Amino acid sequence: MVALNDYIVQEVFCINLKWYRFNRGLTQEQLAELSNCTPKYISDLERGKFSPSMNKLQDIAKAFNIHPYELLKPDHMDDPVEFKRVDEKR
């Protein structure tokens, strides 16, 4: 198993954000409303355009009713090896 340090943390966050949103049956618009963001901001986060501030990370986690760290770890995935390695090109 590959350690989390070998992952691109932003990639993990993007995948988790989408996974939790789909798992909760939320649209980007609904998540944006629940987390006091704009739908464009949620879309940009999911595409990895930029990373959230710590405050926004907390707001998004609260919208999902999870701890913020859960958005940064790949534990919900069956095979975390699917994540890109740090040494891979995007």
Rosetta blueprint (number, residue, H / E / L):
1 M L
2 V L
3 A L
4 L H
5 N H
6 D H
7 Y E
8 I L
9 V H
10 Q H
11 E H
12 V H
13 F H
14 C H
15 I H
16 N H
17 L H
18 K H
19 W H
20 Y H
21 R H
22 F H
23 N H
24 R L
25 G L
26 L L
27 T L
28 Q H
29 E H
30 Q H
31 L H
32 A H
33 E H
34 L H
35 S L
36 N L
37 C L
38 T L
39 P H
40 K H
41 Y H
42 I H
43 S H
44 D H
45 L H
46 E H
47 R L
48 G L
49 K L
50 F L
51 S L
52 P L
53 S L
54 M H
55 N H
56 K H
57 L H
58 Q H
59 D H
60 I H
61 A H
62 K H
63 A H
64 F H
65 N L
66 I L
67 H L
68 P H
69 Y H
70 E H
71 L H
72 L L
73 K L
74 P L
75 D L
76 H L
77 M L
78 D L
79 D L
80 P H
81 V H
82 E H
83 F L
84 K L
85 R E
86 V L
87 D L
88 E L
89 K L
90 R L
